[in-house]
């Protein structure tokens, strides 16, 4: 509403002396940037493009950040102030929606080279979020079924599987990967789909696929049930799946990950990331020895956004991305800061850096709900280019 008020004020000011070509234009003014991440060194820049009803406007454009008019020469935006900058444009009596450009003080990794620039036929994966815990009496049965399902190498490449250890703490089976219940509950707005208990959070053991389909242990009689649901969802979304390229660096306790999303279809997209850790030891109640080592444990989620009146974990907005075009987002994490989130009432092991990796996911609205459009597993210090369907 605040931004809308600013736009309305700008329209009133500009209309005093502006022309509208006799009313022949519908007045759709758009601003786009060739990149949404720049270094805040005053040298790196994003080139802005302004169009009115699809026709390029190359002069007499006034750019603003908030209510402040900017001096942008040759449509090149520079900044020496780190942070997100919402830039909008006015021309004659018309104003645009803003574009967000992030100015970053750390070195931005390069986007991996696109192996097939003309294609938008991407490899797609389902994101499977498992809710579990070392003190969960029935979770060992669910773990066995998931292990059986993932033994097929071809199927293993169909999904990105992560484990949220949000089961209630028990002193007899301390969970060194425990992930606070409120984080897990707030992460998903599909609670009723899984638990049917209205706001009590995902029930253990359970699993959610792409934020849209979930089930209990008791609804999954064997590994084939899980496999068939993953394959079904993946088949339904392959034509819409975005490409995700990642260059993630981990050094000196800091993660800097550049994510580039390439749209298969024009739409509004969001991006989120999870910090995962493998090899966390914690004795599993009712479990076999192999169950005492836990992999893909979610240690941090960076996807929180305010949508409407609610805070959700559907990801950070990339705005509208046209088919075949790209948008970037940069994740920066200091492991020491994440470690401080430890609740002293629970066990929490220090990060083992060589066991850390990431999961990155993209969401968009489909059938009036947010769904995970695509997801990838990411290793640090190894470039992941766009993956195309074979």
C-alpha positions in Angstrom: 0.0 0.0 0.0 2.9 2.3 0.8 4.4 1.7 -2.6 1.0 2.1 -4.3 0.6 5.5 -2.7 4.0 6.6 -4.0 3.1 5.5 -7.5 -0.2 7.4 -7.3 1.6 10.5 -6.1 4.1 10.1 -9.0 1.3 9.8 -11.5 -0.3 13.0 -10.3 3.0 14.9 -10.4 3.9 13.6 -13.9 0.5 14.0 -15.4 0.6 17.8 -14.8 3.0 18.2 -17.7 2.9 14.8 -19.4 1.5 13.7 -22.7 -0.3 10.4 -23.4 -0.2 10.4 -27.2 -3.9 11.3 -27.4 -4.9 8.3 -25.3 -3.8 5.8 -27.8 -1.6 3.9 -25.4 -2.9 1.5 -22.8 -0.2 2.5 -20.4 1.7 -0.6 -19.5 5.1 0.6 -18.5 7.6 -2.1 -17.6 11.2 -2.0 -16.3 13.6 -4.9 -16.5 17.2 -5.5 -15.6 19.6 -7.7 -17.4 20.8 -9.0 -14.0 19.5 -8.7 -10.5 22.8 -9.1 -8.7 25.6 -6.6 -8.8 28.7 -5.9 -6.7 28.3 -2.8 -4.5 31.6 -1.5 -5.7 30.3 1.4 -7.8 31.7 -0.3 -10.9 29.5 -3.3 -11.5 26.1 -2.4 -13.0 22.8 -3.7 -14.2 21.5 -2.4 -17.6 17.8 -1.3 -17.3 15.3 -1.6 -20.1 12.0 0.3 -20.1 9.1 -0.5 -22.4 5.7 1.1 -22.9 3.2 -1.3 -24.4 6.1 -3.4 -25.5 7.9 -0.6 -27.3 11.3 0.4 -26.0 11.6 3.8 -24.3 15.1 5.2 -24.6 14.8 8.8 -23.4 12.9 11.0 -20.9 12.6 8.2 -18.4 12.9 9.1 -14.7 14.0 6.4 -12.3 13.2 6.2 -8.6 14.2 4.3 -5.5 11.3 4.8 -3.1 10.5 8.5 -3.4 14.1 9.5 -4.4 14.8 10.3 -8.0 18.0 8.6 -9.3 20.6 9.9 -11.8 21.0 6.9 -14.0 23.0 7.6 -17.1 22.7 5.4 -20.2 20.2 3.2 -18.3 23.1 1.7 -16.2 22.4 1.2 -12.5 25.4 1.3 -10.1 25.4 1.1 -6.3 27.8 1.4 -3.4 25.2 0.5 -0.8 24.9 -3.3 -0.1 21.3 -4.5 0.1 18.1 -4.9 -2.0 17.2 -1.8 -4.1 13.7 -1.5 -5.6 13.9 0.6 -8.7 10.9 1.9 -10.7 10.5 4.1 -13.7 8.2 6.9 -14.8 7.6 8.1 -18.3 5.1 10.8 -19.3 2.0 9.9 -17.2 3.0 6.2 -16.8 4.7 4.4 -13.9 6.1 0.9 -13.7 6.1 -1.8 -11.1 9.6 -2.0 -9.4 12.4 -4.3 -10.2 14.7 -5.5 -7.3 18.4 -5.3 -7.8 20.6 -6.7 -5.0 24.0 -5.1 -4.4 26.4 -7.5 -2.7 29.7 -6.7 -1.0 31.1 -10.2 -1.3 32.5 -11.6 -4.5 29.6 -13.1 -6.6 30.4 -16.6 -8.1 30.0 -16.9 -11.8 26.9 -18.7 -13.2 28.0 -22.0 -14.7 28.0 -22.0 -18.5 24.7 -23.0 -20.0 25.2 -26.3 -22.0 22.1 -25.7 -24.2 21.2 -22.0 -24.3 18.3 -22.4 -26.7 16.5 -25.2 -24.8 13.9 -25.0 -22.0 13.4 -28.7 -21.6 14.9 -29.3 -18.2 15.5 -32.3 -16.0 12.8 -32.2 -13.2 12.9 -33.6 -9.7 10.4 -33.9 -6.9 11.3 -32.6 -3.5 10.6 -35.1 -0.7 10.5 -33.6 2.8 10.6 -36.3 5.5 9.6 -35.6 9.1 11.4 -37.8 11.5 13.5 -38.1 14.7 15.7 -40.5 16.6 13.0 -40.9 19.4 10.2 -41.6 16.9 9.1 -45.2 17.5 7.7 -45.8 14.0 10.2 -43.7 12.0 12.5 -46.7 11.7 9.9 -48.5 9.6 9.4 -45.5 7.4 13.2 -45.2 7.0 13.4 -48.8 5.8 10.8 -48.1 3.1 12.5 -45.0 1.9 15.8 -46.8 1.8 14.3 -49.5 -0.4 12.8 -46.9 -2.7 16.1 -45.1 -3.2 18.1 -48.2 -4.0 17.2 -47.8 -7.7 19.8 -45.4 -9.2 17.4 -44.3 -11.9 14.7 -43.5 -9.3 17.2 -41.9 -7.0 17.7 -39.2 -9.6 13.9 -38.5 -9.6 13.8 -36.7 -6.3 15.7 -34.5 -3.8 15.1 -36.0 -0.4 15.7 -34.1 2.9 15.0 -35.0 6.5 13.5 -32.6 9.1 14.3 -34.0 12.5 11.5 -32.3 14.4 10.3 -35.1 16.6 9.9 -34.2 20.3 13.2 -34.5 22.1 13.8 -37.5 24.3 16.8 -37.8 26.6 17.2 -41.5 25.9 17.6 -40.9 22.2 19.1 -37.5 21.8 18.8 -36.1 18.3 21.9 -34.2 17.2 20.1 -33.0 14.1 17.0 -31.7 15.9 15.2 -29.0 14.0 12.9 -26.8 16.1 9.3 -27.6 15.8 8.2 -24.1 15.1 10.6 -23.9 12.1 9.2 -27.1 10.7 5.6 -26.1 11.2 6.1 -22.6 9.7 8.0 -24.0 6.7 4.9 -25.7 5.3 1.4 -24.4 4.9 0.1 -27.9 4.1 -0.2 -29.0 7.7 -3.8 -30.2 7.4 -2.9 -32.3 4.3 -0.6 -34.4 6.4 -1.8 -34.3 10.0 -5.4 -33.3 9.8 -4.9 -31.6 13.2 -5.0 -28.0 12.2 -1.8 -26.2 13.0 -0.1 -28.8 15.1 2.6 -29.4 12.5 3.6 -32.4 10.4 3.1 -35.7 12.2 6.0 -38.2 12.5 6.6 -40.2 10.5 5.3 -38.5 7.4 6.5 -37.2 4.1 5.5 -34.3 1.8 6.1 -34.2 -1.9 6.4 -30.8 -3.6 4.3 -29.1 -0.9 1.2 -30.6 -2.4 1.0 -34.3 -1.5 1.7 -35.9 1.9 1.1 -39.2 3.7 1.8 -41.1 6.9 3.8 -44.3 7.3 0.5 -46.2 7.5 -0.6 -45.0 4.1 2.6 -46.3 2.5 2.6 -50.1 2.6 5.8 -50.5 0.7 8.6 -48.8 -1.2 6.6 -49.0 -4.5 3.9 -46.7 -3.1 6.5 -44.0 -2.5 8.2 -44.5 -5.8 4.9 -44.4 -7.8 3.9 -41.1 -6.2 7.2 -39.5 -6.9 7.1 -40.6 -10.6 3.5 -39.5 -10.9 4.1 -36.0 -9.6 7.3 -35.7 -11.7 5.5 -36.7 -14.9 2.8 -34.1 -14.2 5.3 -31.2 -13.9 8.0 -32.0 -16.4 6.8 -29.5 -19.0 6.7 -26.7 -16.5 10.0 -27.3 -14.7 12.5 -24.5 -14.5 16.2 -25.0 -14.9 18.4 -24.4 -11.8 22.1 -23.6 -12.1 24.2 -23.2 -8.9 27.7 -22.1 -8.1 28.1 -22.5 -4.3 31.3 -21.8 -2.5 32.1 -22.8 1.1 35.3 -21.4 2.6 36.3 -20.1 6.0 32.9 -20.9 7.5 31.0 -18.9 5.0 28.6 -20.0 2.2 28.1 -17.9 -0.9 25.8 -19.5 -3.4 24.6 -18.0 -6.6 21.4 -19.5 -7.9 20.3 -18.9 -11.5 16.8 -19.9 -12.5 15.8 -20.3 -16.2 12.1 -20.4 -16.9 10.5 -23.0 -19.1 7.3 -20.9 -19.1 6.7 -17.2 -18.3 5.6 -16.9 -14.7 6.3 -15.6 -11.2 8.8 -17.7 -9.4 10.4 -17.9 -5.9 13.6 -19.6 -4.8 14.7 -21.1 -1.5 17.6 -23.1 -0.2 18.3 -25.6 2.7 21.6 -26.3 4.3 22.0 -30.1 4.7 24.4 -32.2 6.6 25.2 -35.9 6.2 26.7 -38.4 8.6 25.1 -37.2 11.8 25.2 -40.0 14.4 22.2 -40.5 16.7 20.9 -43.8 17.9 17.5 -44.5 16.3 14.9 -46.1 18.6 13.7 -49.5 17.2 16.3 -49.1 14.5 19.0 -51.2 12.8 22.6 -50.1 13.0 22.6 -48.3 9.6 19.7 -46.1 10.9 22.0 -44.5 13.5 23.8 -42.5 10.8 21.4 -39.8 9.5 21.9 -38.1 6.1 20.3 -35.1 4.3 19.5 -33.5 7.7 18.1 -30.0 7.4 20.2 -27.6 9.4 19.0 -24.3 8.1 16.2 -23.0 5.7 16.6 -19.8 3.8 13.2 -19.3 2.1 11.1 -17.2 4.4 8.9 -14.5 2.8 5.8 -12.6 3.6 3.0 -13.4 1.2 -0.2 -11.5 1.9 -0.5 -11.4 5.7 1.3 -14.7 6.3 5.0 -15.5 6.6 5.8 -18.6 4.7 8.8 -20.6 3.5 7.8 -20.6 -0.2 11.0 -18.8 -1.2 12.3 -15.4 -2.1 10.6 -13.7 -5.0 12.3 -13.6 -8.4 9.4 -11.6 -9.9 8.2 -12.4 -13.4 10.7 -14.5 -15.4 9.9 -14.8 -19.1 10.3 -18.2 -20.9 13.9 -18.8 -21.8 15.1 -15.9 -19.6 17.0 -16.1 -16.3 16.9 -14.5 -12.8 19.5 -14.7 -10.1 19.5 -14.9 -6.3 22.5 -15.0 -3.9 22.5 -16.9 -0.6 25.1 -15.8 2.0 25.4 -17.8 5.2 27.9 -17.5 8.1 28.0 -20.9 9.7 28.9 -19.4 13.1 25.7 -17.3 13.0 23.6 -20.3 12.2 25.3 -22.2 15.0 24.0 -19.6 17.5 20.5 -20.7 16.8 21.2 -23.7 19.0 18.6 -24.1 21.7 20.5 -25.0 24.9 17.6 -27.3 26.0 18.4 -29.7 23.1 21.4 -31.4 21.8 22.9 -29.8 18.7 26.2 -30.9 17.2 28.7 -28.5 15.6 28.7 -28.5 11.8 31.1 -30.8 10.1 32.0 -28.7 7.0 33.0 -31.6 4.8 29.6 -33.2 5.4 27.6 -30.1 4.4 25.7 -29.6 1.1 22.6 -27.8 -0.1 19.2 -28.4 -1.6 17.8 -25.6 -3.8 14.2 -25.4 -4.8 12.0 -23.1 -7.0 8.2 -22.6 -6.3 5.4 -21.0 -8.3 1.6 -20.9 -8.0 -0.3 -23.7 -9.8 -3.9 -24.5 -9.3 -4.1 -21.6 -6.8 -1.5 -23.0 -4.4 2.3 -22.8 -4.1 4.1 -25.9 -5.4 7.7 -26.8 -5.8 8.4 -26.4 -9.5 11.9 -28.1 -9.4 14.7 -28.9 -7.0 18.4 -29.9 -7.1 21.0 -31.3 -4.8 24.1 -29.1 -4.6 27.7 -29.9 -3.6 29.9 -27.0 -2.4 32.8 -25.9 -4.6 31.4 -27.9 -7.6 29.6 -26.0 -10.3 26.1 -27.3 -11.2 25.0 -26.1 -14.7 21.4 -26.3 -16.0 20.4 -30.0 -16.4 18.4 -30.8 -19.5 16.1 -33.7 -20.1 17.7 -36.5 -22.1 
